[in-house]
Amino acid sequence: MMLDAFGAHALRGVLDAQGSELWHTAVSYHFWHALALVLAALATPGRARRVAMAAFPLGILVFSGSLYALALGAPRWFGAITPLGGVAFILGWLALGIALAPRPSRASG
């Protein structure tokens, strides 16, 4: 939430309305996917967990990072990479779902 406070206070007067909205969206996605990363860390070890543990930080970096950059004045073409971060988020959620899915128990006998 520090980035949200930074955007609201330190960047007041620097960001226009659109920049402020971009900043808020970046912070929101950054926050929720950081929590998803914590949840992934608690999942059963395996390939799906590893994918989630890689996809969420990549999504944060690319999706939120590109929105932070756009809010701070990066050229508009920079926004073309934002959807790639969204794809990483989707991959992360799918992998997390698999990692958290109950495993059938093996009956002895």
mmCIF file of the C-alpha atoms, coordinates in Angstrom:
data_MODEL
# 
_entry.id   MODEL 
# 
loop_
_atom_site.group_PDB 
_atom_site.id 
_atom_site.type_symbol 
_atom_site.label_atom_id 
_atom_site.label_alt_id 
_atom_site.label_comp_id 
_atom_site.label_asym_id 
_atom_site.label_entity_id 
_atom_site.label_seq_id 
_atom_site.pdbx_PDB_ins_code 
_atom_site.Cartn_x 
_atom_site.Cartn_y 
_atom_site.Cartn_z 
_atom_site.occupancy 
_atom_site.B_iso_or_equiv 
_atom_site.pdbx_formal_charge 
_atom_site.auth_seq_id 
_atom_site.auth_comp_id 
_atom_site.auth_asym_id 
_atom_site.auth_atom_id 
_atom_site.pdbx_PDB_model_num 
ATOM 1   C CA . MET A 1 1   ? 0.000  0.000   0.000   1.00 0.00 ? 1   MET A CA 1 
ATOM 2   C CA . MET A 1 2   ? 3.028  2.246   0.161   1.00 0.00 ? 2   MET A CA 1 
ATOM 3   C CA . LEU A 1 3   ? 2.903  2.701   -3.613  1.00 0.00 ? 3   LEU A CA 1 
ATOM 4   C CA . ASP A 1 4   ? -0.735 3.799   -3.363  1.00 0.00 ? 4   ASP A CA 1 
ATOM 5   C CA . ALA A 1 5   ? 0.135  6.349   -0.688  1.00 0.00 ? 5   ALA A CA 1 
ATOM 6   C CA . PHE A 1 6   ? 3.115  7.489   -2.752  1.00 0.00 ? 6   PHE A CA 1 
ATOM 7   C CA . GLY A 1 7   ? 0.854  8.000   -5.758  1.00 0.00 ? 7   GLY A CA 1 
ATOM 8   C CA . ALA A 1 8   ? -1.762 9.837   -3.726  1.00 0.00 ? 8   ALA A CA 1 
ATOM 9   C CA . HIS A 1 9   ? 0.634  12.157  -1.912  1.00 0.00 ? 9   HIS A CA 1 
ATOM 10  C CA . ALA A 1 10  ? 4.072  12.426  -3.484  1.00 0.00 ? 10  ALA A CA 1 
ATOM 11  C CA . LEU A 1 11  ? 2.738  12.404  -7.041  1.00 0.00 ? 11  LEU A CA 1 
ATOM 12  C CA . ARG A 1 12  ? -0.142 14.803  -6.363  1.00 0.00 ? 12  ARG A CA 1 
ATOM 13  C CA . GLY A 1 13  ? 0.175  17.567  -8.892  1.00 0.00 ? 13  GLY A CA 1 
ATOM 14  C CA . VAL A 1 14  ? 2.535  15.457  -11.016 1.00 0.00 ? 14  VAL A CA 1 
ATOM 15  C CA . LEU A 1 15  ? -0.021 12.988  -12.351 1.00 0.00 ? 15  LEU A CA 1 
ATOM 16  C CA . ASP A 1 16  ? -3.038 14.118  -14.331 1.00 0.00 ? 16  ASP A CA 1 
ATOM 17  C CA . ALA A 1 17  ? -6.388 12.329  -13.892 1.00 0.00 ? 17  ALA A CA 1 
ATOM 18  C CA . GLN A 1 18  ? -5.484 9.606   -16.394 1.00 0.00 ? 18  GLN A CA 1 
ATOM 19  C CA . GLY A 1 19  ? -2.044 9.100   -14.847 1.00 0.00 ? 19  GLY A CA 1 
ATOM 20  C CA . SER A 1 20  ? -3.599 8.867   -11.403 1.00 0.00 ? 20  SER A CA 1 
ATOM 21  C CA . GLU A 1 21  ? -6.070 6.244   -12.633 1.00 0.00 ? 21  GLU A CA 1 
ATOM 22  C CA . LEU A 1 22  ? -3.266 4.236   -14.261 1.00 0.00 ? 22  LEU A CA 1 
ATOM 23  C CA . TRP A 1 23  ? -1.248 4.426   -11.059 1.00 0.00 ? 23  TRP A CA 1 
ATOM 24  C CA . HIS A 1 24  ? -4.183 3.222   -8.953  1.00 0.00 ? 24  HIS A CA 1 
ATOM 25  C CA . THR A 1 25  ? -4.846 0.302   -11.332 1.00 0.00 ? 25  THR A CA 1 
ATOM 26  C CA . ALA A 1 26  ? -1.161 -0.683  -11.230 1.00 0.00 ? 26  ALA A CA 1 
ATOM 27  C CA . VAL A 1 27  ? -1.137 -0.612  -7.424  1.00 0.00 ? 27  VAL A CA 1 
ATOM 28  C CA . SER A 1 28  ? -4.329 -2.668  -7.208  1.00 0.00 ? 28  SER A CA 1 
ATOM 29  C CA . TYR A 1 29  ? -3.073 -5.420  -9.518  1.00 0.00 ? 29  TYR A CA 1 
ATOM 30  C CA . HIS A 1 30  ? 0.340  -5.331  -7.849  1.00 0.00 ? 30  HIS A CA 1 
ATOM 31  C CA . PHE A 1 31  ? -1.232 -5.803  -4.397  1.00 0.00 ? 31  PHE A CA 1 
ATOM 32  C CA . TRP A 1 32  ? -3.620 -8.630  -5.268  1.00 0.00 ? 32  TRP A CA 1 
ATOM 33  C CA . HIS A 1 33  ? -1.031 -10.561 -7.232  1.00 0.00 ? 33  HIS A CA 1 
ATOM 34  C CA . ALA A 1 34  ? 1.547  -10.162 -4.472  1.00 0.00 ? 34  ALA A CA 1 
ATOM 35  C CA . LEU A 1 35  ? -1.019 -11.837 -2.185  1.00 0.00 ? 35  LEU A CA 1 
ATOM 36  C CA . ALA A 1 36  ? -1.535 -14.555 -4.810  1.00 0.00 ? 36  ALA A CA 1 
ATOM 37  C CA . LEU A 1 37  ? 2.231  -15.085 -4.790  1.00 0.00 ? 37  LEU A CA 1 
ATOM 38  C CA . VAL A 1 38  ? 2.113  -15.654 -1.021  1.00 0.00 ? 38  VAL A CA 1 
ATOM 39  C CA . LEU A 1 39  ? -0.690 -18.163 -1.522  1.00 0.00 ? 39  LEU A CA 1 
ATOM 40  C CA . ALA A 1 40  ? 1.350  -19.898 -4.228  1.00 0.00 ? 40  ALA A CA 1 
ATOM 41  C CA . ALA A 1 41  ? 4.274  -20.164 -1.821  1.00 0.00 ? 41  ALA A CA 1 
ATOM 42  C CA . LEU A 1 42  ? 1.987  -22.088 0.554   1.00 0.00 ? 42  LEU A CA 1 
ATOM 43  C CA . ALA A 1 43  ? 0.773  -24.516 -2.130  1.00 0.00 ? 43  ALA A CA 1 
ATOM 44  C CA . THR A 1 44  ? 1.966  -28.088 -2.482  1.00 0.00 ? 44  THR A CA 1 
ATOM 45  C CA . PRO A 1 45  ? 5.389  -28.188 -4.135  1.00 0.00 ? 45  PRO A CA 1 
ATOM 46  C CA . GLY A 1 46  ? 5.343  -29.206 -7.777  1.00 0.00 ? 46  GLY A CA 1 
ATOM 47  C CA . ARG A 1 47  ? 5.407  -27.936 -11.348 1.00 0.00 ? 47  ARG A CA 1 
ATOM 48  C CA . ALA A 1 48  ? 2.161  -25.948 -11.065 1.00 0.00 ? 48  ALA A CA 1 
ATOM 49  C CA . ARG A 1 49  ? 3.436  -24.147 -7.982  1.00 0.00 ? 49  ARG A CA 1 
ATOM 50  C CA . ARG A 1 50  ? 6.718  -23.316 -9.733  1.00 0.00 ? 50  ARG A CA 1 
ATOM 51  C CA . VAL A 1 51  ? 4.822  -21.905 -12.711 1.00 0.00 ? 51  VAL A CA 1 
ATOM 52  C CA . ALA A 1 52  ? 2.639  -19.760 -10.431 1.00 0.00 ? 52  ALA A CA 1 
ATOM 53  C CA . MET A 1 53  ? 5.712  -18.595 -8.480  1.00 0.00 ? 53  MET A CA 1 
ATOM 54  C CA . ALA A 1 54  ? 7.282  -17.417 -11.744 1.00 0.00 ? 54  ALA A CA 1 
ATOM 55  C CA . ALA A 1 55  ? 4.170  -16.084 -13.505 1.00 0.00 ? 55  ALA A CA 1 
ATOM 56  C CA . PHE A 1 56  ? 2.918  -13.788 -10.733 1.00 0.00 ? 56  PHE A CA 1 
ATOM 57  C CA . PRO A 1 57  ? 6.153  -11.778 -10.333 1.00 0.00 ? 57  PRO A CA 1 
ATOM 58  C CA . LEU A 1 58  ? 6.509  -11.589 -14.117 1.00 0.00 ? 58  LEU A CA 1 
ATOM 59  C CA . GLY A 1 59  ? 2.943  -10.292 -14.379 1.00 0.00 ? 59  GLY A CA 1 
ATOM 60  C CA . ILE A 1 60  ? 3.569  -7.719  -11.654 1.00 0.00 ? 60  ILE A CA 1 
ATOM 61  C CA . LEU A 1 61  ? 6.729  -6.551  -13.358 1.00 0.00 ? 61  LEU A CA 1 
ATOM 62  C CA . VAL A 1 62  ? 5.262  -6.324  -16.859 1.00 0.00 ? 62  VAL A CA 1 
ATOM 63  C CA . PHE A 1 63  ? 1.608  -5.381  -16.183 1.00 0.00 ? 63  PHE A CA 1 
ATOM 64  C CA . SER A 1 64  ? 1.925  -3.110  -13.171 1.00 0.00 ? 64  SER A CA 1 
ATOM 65  C CA . GLY A 1 65  ? 5.380  -1.907  -14.177 1.00 0.00 ? 65  GLY A CA 1 
ATOM 66  C CA . SER A 1 66  ? 4.187  -0.766  -17.592 1.00 0.00 ? 66  SER A CA 1 
ATOM 67  C CA . LEU A 1 67  ? 1.218  1.036   -16.023 1.00 0.00 ? 67  LEU A CA 1 
ATOM 68  C CA . TYR A 1 68  ? 3.497  2.769   -13.492 1.00 0.00 ? 68  TYR A CA 1 
ATOM 69  C CA . ALA A 1 69  ? 5.736  3.826   -16.383 1.00 0.00 ? 69  ALA A CA 1 
ATOM 70  C CA . LEU A 1 70  ? 2.800  5.107   -18.444 1.00 0.00 ? 70  LEU A CA 1 
ATOM 71  C CA . ALA A 1 71  ? 1.482  7.059   -15.471 1.00 0.00 ? 71  ALA A CA 1 
ATOM 72  C CA . LEU A 1 72  ? 4.888  8.697   -15.105 1.00 0.00 ? 72  LEU A CA 1 
ATOM 73  C CA . GLY A 1 73  ? 5.017  9.711   -18.759 1.00 0.00 ? 73  GLY A CA 1 
ATOM 74  C CA . ALA A 1 74  ? 6.442  6.782   -20.728 1.00 0.00 ? 74  ALA A CA 1 
ATOM 75  C CA . PRO A 1 75  ? 5.548  6.872   -24.433 1.00 0.00 ? 75  PRO A CA 1 
ATOM 76  C CA . ARG A 1 76  ? 2.119  5.438   -25.268 1.00 0.00 ? 76  ARG A CA 1 
ATOM 77  C CA . TRP A 1 77  ? 3.641  2.585   -27.302 1.00 0.00 ? 77  TRP A CA 1 
ATOM 78  C CA . PHE A 1 78  ? 5.045  1.267   -24.012 1.00 0.00 ? 78  PHE A CA 1 
ATOM 79  C CA . GLY A 1 79  ? 1.492  0.224   -23.141 1.00 0.00 ? 79  GLY A CA 1 
ATOM 80  C CA . ALA A 1 80  ? 1.694  -2.462  -25.837 1.00 0.00 ? 80  ALA A CA 1 
ATOM 81  C CA . ILE A 1 81  ? 3.496  -4.750  -23.378 1.00 0.00 ? 81  ILE A CA 1 
ATOM 82  C CA . THR A 1 82  ? 0.816  -4.428  -20.684 1.00 0.00 ? 82  THR A CA 1 
ATOM 83  C CA . PRO A 1 83  ? -1.325 -7.316  -22.044 1.00 0.00 ? 83  PRO A CA 1 
ATOM 84  C CA . LEU A 1 84  ? 1.700  -9.628  -21.826 1.00 0.00 ? 84  LEU A CA 1 
ATOM 85  C CA . GLY A 1 85  ? 1.653  -9.063  -18.084 1.00 0.00 ? 85  GLY A CA 1 
ATOM 86  C CA . GLY A 1 86  ? -2.056 -9.897  -18.103 1.00 0.00 ? 86  GLY A CA 1 
ATOM 87  C CA . VAL A 1 87  ? -1.290 -13.186 -19.828 1.00 0.00 ? 87  VAL A CA 1 
ATOM 88  C CA . ALA A 1 88  ? 1.280  -13.939 -17.118 1.00 0.00 ? 88  ALA A CA 1 
ATOM 89  C CA . PHE A 1 89  ? -1.383 -13.243 -14.464 1.00 0.00 ? 89  PHE A CA 1 
ATOM 90  C CA . ILE A 1 90  ? -3.839 -15.608 -16.161 1.00 0.00 ? 90  ILE A CA 1 
ATOM 91  C CA . LEU A 1 91  ? -1.167 -18.294 -16.396 1.00 0.00 ? 91  LEU A CA 1 
ATOM 92  C CA . GLY A 1 92  ? -0.359 -17.756 -12.730 1.00 0.00 ? 92  GLY A CA 1 
ATOM 93  C CA . TRP A 1 93  ? -4.001 -18.140 -11.666 1.00 0.00 ? 93  TRP A CA 1 
ATOM 94  C CA . LEU A 1 94  ? -4.446 -21.300 -13.742 1.00 0.00 ? 94  LEU A CA 1 
ATOM 95  C CA . ALA A 1 95  ? -1.271 -22.787 -12.299 1.00 0.00 ? 95  ALA A CA 1 
ATOM 96  C CA . LEU A 1 96  ? -2.280 -21.794 -8.769  1.00 0.00 ? 96  LEU A CA 1 
ATOM 97  C CA . GLY A 1 97  ? -5.660 -23.436 -9.246  1.00 0.00 ? 97  GLY A CA 1 
ATOM 98  C CA . ILE A 1 98  ? -3.936 -26.643 -10.297 1.00 0.00 ? 98  ILE A CA 1 
ATOM 99  C CA . ALA A 1 99  ? -1.471 -26.413 -7.412  1.00 0.00 ? 99  ALA A CA 1 
ATOM 100 C CA . LEU A 1 100 ? -4.296 -25.968 -4.898  1.00 0.00 ? 100 LEU A CA 1 
ATOM 101 C CA . ALA A 1 101 ? -6.620 -28.602 -6.372  1.00 0.00 ? 101 ALA A CA 1 
ATOM 102 C CA . PRO A 1 102 ? -7.218 -31.547 -4.083  1.00 0.00 ? 102 PRO A CA 1 
ATOM 103 C CA . ARG A 1 103 ? -5.286 -34.623 -5.031  1.00 0.00 ? 103 ARG A CA 1 
ATOM 104 C CA . PRO A 1 104 ? -7.095 -37.964 -5.125  1.00 0.00 ? 104 PRO A CA 1 
ATOM 105 C CA . SER A 1 105 ? -5.944 -40.134 -2.295  1.00 0.00 ? 105 SER A CA 1 
ATOM 106 C CA . ARG A 1 106 ? -4.432 -43.471 -3.128  1.00 0.00 ? 106 ARG A CA 1 
ATOM 107 C CA . ALA A 1 107 ? -6.272 -46.238 -1.392  1.00 0.00 ? 107 ALA A CA 1 
ATOM 108 C CA . SER A 1 108 ? -4.089 -49.026 -0.165  1.00 0.00 ? 108 SER A CA 1 
ATOM 109 C CA . GLY A 1 109 ? -5.035 -52.450 -1.081  1.00 0.00 ? 109 GLY A CA 1 
# 
